[in-house]
Amino acid sequence: MIARDSYIQKIIPFIDKPFVKVITGIRRCGKSTIMHLLATHLRANNIADEQIISINFESFMNAHLLDAQQLYSHISHMRARDKKAYIFLDKIQEVTNWEKCVNSLMVDFDVDIYITGSNSHLLSSELSTFLAGRYIEIPVFTLSFNEYLQFTSTPASLDKHKNNEAFITFLRMGGFPAIHCARYDSEAVYKIVYDIYSSIILRDTIQRYNIRDIELLERVVKYAFDNIGNTFSGKNVADFFKSQQRKVDINTIYNYLHALEGAFIVYKVPRYDIKGKEILKTQEKFYVSDVSLLHATMGFKDRNISGFLENIVFLELKRRGYSVCVGKFDSKEIDFIGEKQGEKIYIQVTYKLENKETVDREFSTLLAIKDQYPKYVISMDEFWTESVNGVKHLYISDFLLQKEL
């Protein structure tokens, strides 16, 4: 098991604090592994095995615990009476009325609770009702480029060309941990990822939201995947279907996009008007939780490489704790504005800076913003290293491996 230290370090400050630690993310992104790593950390810090209660609700062995009352009774009997219990509940969404059980455990016993779930709406709605102000959420993502290098025993090199070669493989394979625990060719990788995707669609969207028109859902997914990096809205999708002689209610489109967000298949990124200092209500962008989902379902398409690069940069910003918007500055667009603890970062992403027009377009938008926050143009030009009036240019692998942005 390879340590994912960035997540462990985020959780450690909350150990023994009166908050439920909620670990969220798409299926197979590594949430269960992080639970195991946390338990190992506790044991290394003198917590006895008898204090640790770990339950995975996808195991048939625990099928009798899928009711809140049964689960409460089981934990009540298992816990050591004179010591704090550390409770790890994996795939908590499988338990009926789980939130009532967690709330009662917090009220009745000396416990420290950690839960995982793979549906953001399930967790946020139930938790906000029963545990308002008493939980913290730790989002988990598929592997970053840096983590990918660790998984494949390819340490970041001082030789930039080697890092760049590794990035191209990462771009094609994506970051689901399971595909990097052994050697697979691209065909096997996409088969594994497609099976993960199918499981998510079935269990976290169709079953969770009682979706009946599965063919329409698949069409919405395909449209979203084919427009990664492009601004669009539910109306755009409805108009597209109308052009194909299929009438679709716009509310249905929004409901399906909402379900896909809930399952962490896609992330919606709003637009922010820099001059007007307001979030705009139309023409948002969508990005996927891992680029391998695009390749496994749509095939690897070179023409979409700019969108793939944007997607990878977006996920890196999210991993590092930034809230992310698409920027609007007059008639120009900034790919990403990241904000964290009052600090900002501006980013333009492009495939190649291959001519003067492209250079002018990518740099001029950032140069027009007169504040002092960091500004980057990120591309796959290995040897184009110039910065322009404080706007830095970086090859994408260099950007992803920076310790601080």
N, C-alpha and C positions, 0 to 999 in steps of 0.2 A: 504494500500500500504506500503510495507516494504522498507525502504531506502536502497539503494545500494551505500553506502557512498564512496567506493573506486572510482567509476566512477564519481560521482558528484565532488569529490575533484580533479580529473584530469581535469575536464572541467572548474571549477571555475576560475583558473588563466587566462583563455582566454575570460571570459565574458567581453564584451565591447571592445575587441581587434578586429582589422580589419582582422579577419580570419573567414571563414565559418567553423563551427564546424560540422564535418562529423562523425556521430555515425553509425558504421557498425557492422554487425554480422548476424549469421544465424537467420532465421525466428523464432519467439517465444522465443528468448533469453532474452527479456526484454528491447529492445530499446525504445519502446513507453512509458513504465513506466519511464524510465530515463528522457525522454522528459517532462513528467508530473512533476517529481521531480524537474527538473530544473526550470520549470515555478513556482512551489511552492517556490523554493529558491528565485527567482526574486521578487515575491510578498512579501516575508518576508523581502526583502531589499528595500522596498518602490518603487517598479515598479508597476504602476497602471495597472488594468485589461485592460484598453483601449489601452495600449502599447503592449499587448501580442496578437499576431495573431497565432493561432494554426490550422493546417489543416492536416487531415488524408486522404490520397488519396485512401484508400481502402473503404472508406465510399461512398455509392451511392449518398449521399447528396452533395458530392463534385465532382460528375462525370463531371460536366460542366467545371471543372478547370484542366482537364487532357491535356490541350494544353498550351504551354508556354505563348502565348500572352494573353489568357484568365486569366491565373494565375497572370501574371504581372498586368493586369488591376484591378483585384480583390484586390490584396494587395495594390496597389496604392490608391484605394478608401477607403480601410479599415483603413489605418494607420492614427494615429493622426498627424496632420500637424506640430505641434510645439514641438514634443517630439520624441525621438528615438523609433523605433519600434523593438520589439523582435519577430522574426519570426521562428516558429517551423513547419517544413515541413516533415511529417511522411510518409514513403514509397515513397520517391521522385522518384524512378525508374518507377513509374506508369505514370509519366508526360512526354509527348513527348517534346523533346528539353528542358528539365528542366534546363540544365546547362546554356543555354542562358538567361533564366529568372533570375536565381540566380545571374549570372554575372551582368545583367542590374540593378537588385535591389541594388547590392553593389555599382555600379557606380552612380546611380541616387538619392539614398535616404540615410538618416541616419538610418541604420539598423544594427542589430546584428542577424545573421542567423544560425540556427541549422537545420540539415537535417539528416534523417536516410535512410538507404538502406540495402538491403539484398543480394547484389551481388557485390563482391569486384572488379571485372573487369569492370563492368558498371561504378562504381564510379571513379576508378582510371583513366580509359581512358578518360572519358569526363572531369573530373576535371583537369587532367593534361593539357588538351588543353585550357580550358577557364579560369581556376583559378590557374594557376601555381604559386606556392609561396604564395597563399592567402587562403589556407585551412589547417586545421589540422585534422587528423583522430584519433578517439577514438574507438578502437576495444572493442566490448562488447561480453562477453562469457556467456554461461549458468552458473548456480550457482556454485560457489566454495563450498568446503566442509564447510567452515566457514559460508558462506551465507545460505547454506542448513540448518545448525543448527539454524540460525536465523529464517528462514522461518517456520521451524517445531517447533519453541519455545523450542528448545533443546539446551540451552546454553552450550558452551564448559565446560567440567567438569574437576575438579582436579582429578577425578577418571578416570584413563586412560582406564580402562575396559569399562566404559560407552561410552567414545569417540570411542573406537574400535568397539563396537556394532553398534553405529550410523554410522560409516564408512561403515560397511558391508551393511547396508540398502542403503546408498548413492551409493555404488558400483553397486548395483542391480537396483536402480531406476534412477540414473543419476540426471542431474541438470536443466532440463527444468522447469522454474518457475511455469508453469500452473499446473504441477502434484503435487506440494507441497503446493498449496493454499487450498487444501481440502484433505480428507483422501480417498485414492484409494488403492485397492489391486494391486498386480503386474500385473494381467491380464488387468485391466483397464488402468494402467500406460502404458503398452506396446501398447495397442490399441490407446491411445492418441498420443504417440510418433510416432507410425507408420503412423497415419494420418498427423502429422506434416511433417514427412519424405516424404510422398507421395505428399504433397503440394509443398515442396521444389523441388522435382524431376520434377514435372510438370511445375511449374511457373519459377523457377530460373535456370533450366538446359534445359529441352526439349523445352520450348517456347523461352527462351532467346537465345539459341544457335541453334535453328531450327534443333534439333536432330531428325532424321527420324527412325533410327534403335533402337527403344526403348528396344527391347529384348537384344541387344548387350550392351546397356548402363547398363541395370540391371545386366548383367553378369559381367561387369567391376566393378560395385559397389560391388557385392558379392565377387569378387576376392580380391578387396582392403580391404573389411571388414574382410575377412577370413585371411588376412595376416597382420593385425595390429601388429606393433612391429617387423616385418620382413623386411629386405632390399629387394627391388625389383625395377624393372623398366618396362617401356612399353614393352620392348622386352620379359621380363619374362611373361607378360600377354599374348602377342601374341603367344609365344611358348606354353603356357598352352592351349590356344584355339586350336592351331594346333594339340596338342596331342588328342584333342576331335574331330578331323576331321572338324574343322571349321577354314578356312583361314581368317585372319583379318589383315588389313593394320596397321602397327605399328603407322603411323601418326594418324589414327583414334583413337587408344588407347590413345595417348598423348592428342588429342583434347578432348576426353571424361574426362580424368583425369583433364585437365585444366578447363573444365566446372564444375566438382565437386568441385574443389578448389574455383572457382568463387562464387559458391553458399554456401560456408563455410561448406559444408558437410565434406570435408577432408582438412587436412593441409599437405603439402609436407615439409619434413625436410631433408635438404641436409646433406651429410657427409663431415666432416672436417678432413684433415690429420694434426694431431698435430705436427708431426716432419717436414713435408713439408710446413706447414702453408699455406694450400690452400684448397679451396672448391673443392671437387671432383664432377665430372659430372655424375657419375653413382651410382647405388645401394642406392638411397635415401630411406627413410621410409615415410609411410603415417599414420596419426592418424586422428580420427574422432573428430568432434566438441563436441560430448557428447557420453559417453559410452552407454547410453540408446538406441541410434540408432543401435548399434550392437545387443543389446538384443532383440529389437523390430523386427528387420529384420532377425536375424540369430538364435534367441533363446539364452538363457544364457548357455554358455558352460564352465564348470569348467576348461577344458584343456587349455583355452585361458586366464586364470586369470593373468598370467604375462604380457600379452599384455594389458589387461584392466588397470592394475596398472601403466604400462608405460604411457598409454594414459592419465590417471588422473594426473600424475606428469607433463607430457608435457603441459597440459592445465594450470596447476597452474603456471608454469614458464611463459607461454604466458600472463596470467592475470597480472603477476607481472612485465611485461614489458621487459622480456628477449627476445633477439633473440636466437633461439635454433638450434643447429646442433647435429648430431650424430657424435661421435668422433672415429677416427681411430688412433691407436697408435701401429705401427708395424703391427703385425697380430691380435692384440687385438682390441676390440670395447668398447667404453664408450657410455652408453645409451644416455646421454645428456651432452652437453656443453652449458651452458647458459651464455650469455654476455650482460652486461648492463652498460653503461657509463664507459667503459674501465675495468670493473671488471668481473671476471669469476666465475663460479661455475660448479663443475663436479659431476655427479650423476650416480650411478648404481642402477637399480631397479630389484628386484627379489621377487618371491613369498615367499619362505622360505629359511633360511640359515640352512638346515637340516643336513648337514654333512660337514666334513672338506674340501672336494673337492670344494663344493659350496662356502664356506667361502673364501678359497684361491683364487678361480677364481674371485669373486666379488671384493675382497679387493686388490688383487695383481695388477690389472690393474690400479687402482687409485694410489697405492703406487709407481708405476713406473713413475708417473708424478711428477716432482721435484719442481714445482712452489709452491707458498704459498697460492694459492686460496683455498676456502673451498671445501671439498670433502665429499660426503655422499654415504652410501649404505642404501637404503630404502627397507623395506620388511614388511611382515605381521607377523613377530615374535614378540609377545607381550613381552616376557621375556628375549629375547636375546638383551642385551643393551651395549655390549662391543664396544669400539672403538679401532682401531688398528693404532698405530703410527700416530695419527692425523686425520685419516679417521673416520668420525663419522658414527655410525649406528643409525637409527631412525625407529620406527614403522611409517607406512605411515600417520596415522592420526596426529601424533605428528609433522611430517614434514609439513603437510598441514596447521596446525594451528599456526605455527611459525610466529611471526610478521615480523621478518627479517630472510632472508636465509643466 
